[in-house]
Amino acid sequence: MNKRNNRNNRSGLHKEKMTMIAAAVFVLSALTLTGVYMASNDEAGQEENQIDFAKLEEQSQTKETKQQSTKELNLAQNEEKTDTAQANTKVAGNDKQKLLDEARYINENTQKILEQQKAQAQALVTVQDEVTEAEAIVAEEEKEQEASVVTEHPVFEEGETLQWPIVGEVLLNYSMDKAVYHETLQQYRYNPSIVIAAEEGSVITSAADAVIKEVGSNPQLGNMVVFDLGNGYELTYGQLQDIAVIEGQVVQAGDIVGYVAAPTIYYSEEGSNVYFKLTKDGVAVDPLGMME
């Protein structure tokens, strides 16, 4: 009985002892956990309360960098404004210089134009002087030609001879007593003159001493000259060009009268020629009988 009680007592003590140990372990565990938690909080607090000098230095450098950047930016802007102002001043100066250059250019061109106008005016005066001089020469020549006109006309005496105005074949003979055939007109007609073949451009001379009575033209004869030989005799030349005499001019036998022209339509088939007609008191006579 007592042994059983002792065994029961020892068993009870053992349980209490184990319970106490378990309680102690629990308490220690709780304390340990609490300490770890508190230590963790203390480290966090220390970290929060700790001053980060590196960060402060970095922030300070960043601020200084920003200030430096702002300062440099302001300086750059001021320099840009200064450059802009200088550029504007330079542009204004360039514009002013450009205006001055343009004004100088206009002035120089104006001077050149004035000089050219002056030179042209002088040239015009020179030309006018030359024209006046030429007119004076022409007037003098006309006076000389007028002076050569005589009041006493040359007199063509009976038995005198006429020179040939040009050397050539007689294409149409004088014929007032019967009609002769005109090839161009394709008909027979009376012919009061002779028609002498001549090359176009050949020289035509005066057949006798005479006074130029008329210089004119008509469709049949073309350019023509009428000579007054005196004593009622007259000569008529036709088919001329570049006539070298004027009305009233005195000519001598052999003087140049003009040049052979292209034939008129009345002599197109006969070809270039000299029309040569002699009249006595207005009546046509055969010149061949009086020509050398």
C-alpha positions in Angstrom: 0.0 0.0 0.0 2.7 2.3 1.0 4.8 1.3 -2.0 1.9 2.0 -4.3 1.5 5.4 -2.7 5.2 6.1 -3.0 5.1 5.2 -6.6 2.2 7.4 -7.2 4.0 10.3 -5.4 7.1 9.9 -7.5 5.0 9.8 -10.6 3.2 13.0 -9.6 6.5 14.8 -8.8 7.9 13.7 -12.1 4.9 15.2 -13.9 5.2 18.5 -12.0 8.9 18.6 -12.8 8.2 18.1 -16.5 5.5 20.6 -16.4 7.8 23.2 -14.9 10.5 22.4 -17.4 8.1 22.8 -20.2 6.8 26.1 -18.8 10.4 27.3 -18.4 11.2 26.4 -22.0 8.1 28.2 -23.1 9.0 31.2 -21.1 12.5 31.2 -22.4 11.3 30.8 -25.9 8.9 33.7 -25.5 11.6 35.9 -24.0 14.0 35.0 -26.8 11.4 35.8 -29.4 10.5 39.0 -27.7 14.2 40.0 -27.5 14.8 39.2 -31.1 11.7 41.3 -32.0 12.9 44.2 -29.8 16.4 44.0 -31.2 15.0 44.1 -34.7 12.9 47.1 -33.9 15.9 48.8 -32.2 18.0 48.2 -35.4 15.3 49.6 -37.5 14.9 52.6 -35.3 18.7 53.1 -35.3 18.7 52.9 -39.0 15.9 55.4 -39.2 17.5 57.7 -36.8 21.0 57.3 -38.4 22.1 60.3 -40.6 23.2 59.2 -44.1 26.1 61.6 -44.8 26.8 60.0 -48.2 23.2 60.7 -49.3 23.4 64.2 -47.9 26.7 64.8 -49.8 25.1 63.4 -52.9 22.1 65.6 -52.5 24.4 68.6 -51.9 26.4 67.8 -55.0 23.2 67.3 -57.0 22.0 70.7 -55.8 25.3 72.3 -56.6 25.2 70.6 -60.0 21.7 71.9 -60.6 22.8 75.4 -59.4 25.8 75.2 -61.7 23.7 74.0 -64.6 21.2 76.8 -63.9 24.0 79.3 -63.8 25.5 77.9 -67.0 22.1 77.9 -68.6 21.6 81.5 -67.6 25.1 82.4 -68.8 24.4 80.6 -72.1 21.1 82.4 -72.5 22.8 85.7 -71.7 25.6 85.0 -74.2 22.9 84.0 -76.7 21.1 87.2 -76.1 24.4 89.1 -76.5 25.2 87.2 -79.7 21.7 87.9 -81.0 22.1 91.5 -80.1 25.5 91.6 -81.8 24.1 89.7 -84.8 21.2 92.1 -85.0 23.7 95.0 -84.8 25.8 93.3 -87.4 22.8 92.8 -89.7 21.8 96.4 -89.2 25.3 97.4 -90.0 25.3 95.1 -93.1 22.0 96.6 -94.2 23.4 100.1 -93.8 26.5 99.1 -95.7 24.4 97.5 -98.4 22.3 100.6 -98.7 25.5 102.7 -99.0 26.9 100.3 -101.6 23.6 100.4 -103.6 23.6 104.2 -103.4 27.2 104.3 -104.5 26.4 101.8 -107.3 23.4 104.0 -108.4 25.5 107.1 -108.3 28.3 105.5 -110.4 25.8 104.2 -112.9 24.1 107.6 -113.1 27.5 109.1 -113.7 28.2 106.6 -116.5 24.8 107.2 -118.1 25.4 111.0 -117.9 28.8 110.5 -119.5 27.3 108.2 -122.2 24.6 110.8 -122.9 27.2 113.5 -123.1 29.3 111.4 -125.5 26.2 110.6 -127.6 25.3 114.3 -127.6 28.8 115.2 -128.7 28.7 112.4 -131.4 25.3 113.8 -132.5 26.8 117.3 -132.8 29.7 115.8 -134.7 27.3 114.0 -137.1 25.3 117.1 -137.5 28.4 119.0 -138.3 29.4 116.4 -140.8 25.9 116.5 -142.4 26.1 120.3 -142.5 29.5 120.0 -144.1 28.2 117.4 -146.6 25.2 119.6 -147.4 27.5 122.5 -148.0 29.6 120.4 -150.3 26.5 119.2 -152.2 25.3 122.8 -152.4 28.6 123.9 -153.8 28.6 121.1 -156.4 25.1 122.1 -157.3 26.2 125.7 -157.7 29.1 124.5 -159.9 26.7 122.4 -162.0 24.3 125.4 -162.3 27.3 127.5 -163.3 28.1 125.0 -166.0 24.6 125.7 -167.6 25.1 128.2 -170.4 22.6 130.5 -171.8 24.0 129.8 -175.3 23.1 126.1 -176.2 25.5 124.1 -178.3 24.5 124.2 -181.9 24.5 120.9 -183.9 25.4 122.0 -187.4 24.3 120.2 -190.5 26.9 117.7 -191.5 28.1 117.0 -188.0 28.3 113.5 -186.8 27.1 111.7 -183.7 29.1 109.2 -181.6 27.8 105.8 -180.7 26.5 105.9 -177.1 27.6 102.3 -176.7 29.2 99.7 -179.1 26.7 97.0 -180.0 24.6 95.3 -182.6 21.5 97.2 -183.9 18.5 95.0 -182.8 15.9 97.2 -184.4 16.5 99.7 -187.2 15.0 103.1 -187.7 11.9 102.6 -190.0 9.2 105.2 -190.5 8.4 104.3 -194.1 7.4 100.8 -193.3 6.6 98.7 -190.3 9.1 96.4 -188.7 8.4 93.3 -186.6 8.8 93.7 -182.8 9.5 90.3 -181.4 8.4 91.2 -177.8 5.1 92.8 -179.0 4.7 90.2 -181.7 3.5 92.8 -184.2 4.8 95.1 -187.0 5.2 98.7 -186.0 6.9 101.8 -187.2 10.2 102.4 -185.4 11.3 106.0 -184.9 14.6 105.0 -183.2 17.3 102.4 -183.2 17.7 99.8 -180.5 21.3 98.9 -179.8 22.1 95.6 -178.0 24.1 96.2 -174.8 25.2 94.2 -171.7 23.4 95.3 -168.5 25.6 97.6 -166.4 27.7 98.9 -169.4 28.6 102.6 -169.6 26.5 104.9 -171.8 28.1 108.1 -173.1 26.8 111.3 -174.7 26.8 111.2 -178.5 27.4 115.0 -178.8 27.8 118.3 -177.0 24.5 119.1 -175.5 22.4 120.4 -172.7 20.4 118.0 -170.6 16.8 118.9 -171.3 15.0 116.2 -169.3 15.6 113.3 -166.9 12.6 111.1 -166.4 11.1 107.7 -167.0 8.1 106.0 -168.7 6.8 102.4 -168.9 8.2 101.8 -172.4 11.7 103.4 -172.1 12.3 103.0 -168.4 14.7 105.6 -167.1 15.4 108.2 -169.9 17.4 111.3 -170.7 16.6 113.9 -173.4 19.5 115.9 -174.8 19.1 119.3 -176.5 21.8 119.5 -179.2 20.7 122.9 -180.5 19.5 123.9 -183.9 16.3 121.9 -183.3 18.0 118.6 -182.8 17.3 116.4 -179.8 18.4 113.0 -178.7 16.5 110.6 -176.4 18.2 107.8 -174.5 16.1 105.0 -172.9 16.7 101.8 -170.8 19.1 103.5 -168.4 20.0 103.1 -164.7 22.2 105.1 -162.3 21.9 108.2 -164.4 24.9 110.6 -163.9 23.5 113.9 -165.2 20.9 116.4 -164.2 18.6 118.7 -166.0 20.3 121.9 -167.3 23.7 120.3 -167.2 26.1 120.9 -170.1 27.8 117.7 -171.4 30.3 117.1 -174.1 30.5 114.2 -176.5 31.9 111.1 -174.6 30.8 112.2 -171.1 29.2 109.4 -169.0 25.4 109.7 -169.0 24.5 106.5 -167.1 24.5 102.7 -167.3 22.5 100.0 -169.1 19.5 98.8 -167.2 17.5 95.6 -167.4 15.0 95.8 -170.3 11.4 96.9 -169.7 8.6 94.5 -170.6 8.4 96.2 -174.1 11.9 94.8 -174.9 12.0 91.6 -172.9 12.6 89.4 -176.0 15.2 91.7 -177.5 17.1 91.8 -174.2 19.1 94.6 -172.5 19.7 97.5 -174.9 20.0 101.2 -175.3 17.1 103.1 -176.9 18.5 105.8 -179.2 16.2 108.4 -181.0 17.1 111.5 -182.9 14.6 114.2 -183.8 14.8 117.4 -185.8 12.2 120.0 -184.8 10.2 117.2 -183.2 10.3 114.9 -186.2 12.1 111.6 -186.0 15.1 111.2 -188.3 17.4 108.2 -189.0 20.4 108.6 -186.7 22.5 106.0 -188.5 23.2 108.2 -191.4 24.7 110.8 -189.0 26.8 108.4 -186.8 30.5 107.8 -187.2 
